[in-house]
Amino acid sequence: MQRRDFLHYLSAGAALGMMAPFGNLLAATGPTMPGNTGANGRVVVIGGGMAGTTVAKYLRLWGGTGVQVTLVEPNPTYISNIFSNKVLTGERTLTQLSYKYGTLTSKYGVKLITKSVVAIDPTGQQVLLNDGSKLLYDRLVIAPGIDFDALPMSGTAAAQAKVVHAWKAGVQTTSLQSQIKAMTKTDTFILTIPAKPYRCPPGPYERACVVADYLTRTAKTKGAKVLVLDANPGIQAEVENFTYAFKTIHKNITYVPNAVISSIDATTSISKVNTSVGSFSGKVVNAIPPHKAGKIITDNPLLASVGGRWAGVNVLSYESNTVPNIHVIGDAAATTQPKAGHIANAEAKVCADAIVHLLRGEAVNPSPMTNSACYTPITNTTASWLSVVYRYDPATGTMLPTGNGVTESSGINKDNHEEMLKWFSNLMSDTFA
Ligand SMILES: Cc1cc2nc3c(=O)[nH]c(=O)nc-3n(C[C@H](O)[C@H](O)[C@H](O)COP(=O)(O)OP(=O)(O)OC[C@H]3O[C@@H](n4cnc5c(N)ncnc54)[C@H](O)[C@@H]3O)c2cc1C
């Protein structure tokens, strides 16, 4: 297969080697809901993001009418994090990145409840919603994404409010966009990257590139600098492409590794970021704090079995290692796979397939495969990419990269930027349409 076809195949959301063999074909040609497939039960899904929406859709598509799926999500609209860096530069709007759940309910018969889950009762197999109501489940899928540790900060409330992460697309993205727009040519934009694991390994370096590109392309800000303070010892993804981009394309970027934040002195003009390798001052501070699984996981120490921060799962079904009948997918799960939207979509399909089999009293697929692809805008017209296919390894019980592992684009160019737009459109259609 040509790389282009391969990436389009991947981006159609294939979870390779799964036991619902026609799933991808159906998705590509316009799926029809099957009747009762012998799988019967109530599945509650917490979180309508990349992972939760996909699992809800595919549970119905592969499980049929006997699988009653209820999705609980507090927001009526999902705003994609993917491409939200392009909102910072004015190339996209949040409205263009907004997705609704209409198809999920009308086409696939998923029941949507626009509320939050505030507690889980694994013994009674029920969840409590923020309006006091309860939902019983036979299988529960939790896909709440991530939460953050608080960063130690000083300064007035107004000054502290300016220090945003914008790592969950929404109001913080808009705030950061305004702050970048207000910069002048003598200003510095500071981006801090937390120690791994964090969501979207190439994402922060991508942000540094597109902000540096915007600052250089805009007359008012040409000459402004980008300072990347990375808590990690080096660039975490696409090392060759980002090293080249930082050194050659965006000479206004300075990259500082091993910079673990100790505190931030926020002011409304110049803020100071104190780190393990020194203090740095900048006009705009975009601080991405250390990550952990969404609160509904960390509120339940039994579920947050990996350091009290992430959910340990069996990657054959994404069932929790510690709590039966509860599955965790997407960024909140601790696996060997990256925390990213494309792989969240793939994990969701492995999980949906496994639950359908379990509801039929059958064994789950013993050798699932997943895939991740990530396109990275480097400027407003060029991009790079990486892709990797994972296969279940029975010896370690983990998903391991196949072949040569992670493949990266051999360059940064306009073709990649065009393919990126198609990839994104396919991925979001597979998730929300
Ligand atoms: C700037 C940026 C760029 C990115 N670019 C890419 C990219 O190019 N490619 C890629 O693959 N990935 C990318 N990602 C990563 C990707 O967005 C995430 O990995 C992905 O969204 C994870 O999916 P998820 O379903 O686990 O979490 P989310 O998509 O965050 O969804 C979680 C959902 O759960 C809901 N929720 C939380 N708690 C509760 C509760 N108690 N009750 C009910 N609902 C709840 C939330 O409201 C939310 O809708 C990027 C991320 C960022 C920040």
The ligand as an ORCA input file, in Angstrom:
! r2SCAN-3c Opt
* xyz 0 1
  C      -3.469     20.964     21.384
  C      -3.776     19.501     21.210
  C      -3.570     18.908     19.980
  C      -3.845     17.552     19.802
  N      -3.619     16.992     18.580
  C      -3.837     15.674     18.402
  C      -3.581     15.055     17.131
  O      -3.146     15.701     16.177
  N      -3.824     13.726     17.010
  C      -4.323     12.976     18.028
  O      -4.541     11.776     17.825
  N      -4.547     13.525     19.248
  C      -4.331     14.835     19.463
  N      -4.576     15.417     20.690
  C      -4.952     14.556     21.838
  C      -6.452     14.243     21.881
  O      -7.226     15.411     21.855
  C      -6.785     13.455     23.153
  O      -5.839     12.443     23.324
  C      -8.163     12.832     23.038
  O      -9.133     13.859     23.030
  C      -8.426     11.853     24.179
  O      -9.733     11.371     24.076
  P     -10.546     11.009     25.401
  O     -11.877     10.540     24.928
  O      -9.735     10.156     26.284
  O     -10.703     12.403     26.158
  P     -11.500     13.700     25.683
  O     -11.558     13.776     24.214
  O     -10.901     14.832     26.435
  O     -12.977     13.470     26.207
  C     -13.288     13.326     27.568
  C     -14.772     13.656     27.757
  O     -15.193     13.161     29.029
  C     -16.083     14.096     29.588
  N     -16.118     13.850     31.044
  C     -15.103     13.992     31.927
  N     -15.511     13.664     33.178
  C     -16.809     13.306     33.069
  C     -17.781     12.874     34.027
  N     -17.495     12.770     35.337
  N     -19.034     12.593     33.596
  C     -19.340     12.698     32.261
  N     -18.461     13.095     31.318
  C     -17.202     13.404     31.723
  C     -15.525     15.444     29.166
  O     -16.516     16.459     29.224
  C     -15.052     15.159     27.745
  O     -16.046     15.449     26.780
  C      -4.339     16.776     20.891
  C      -4.549     17.384     22.133
  C      -4.280     18.734     22.289
  C      -4.522     19.372     23.637
*
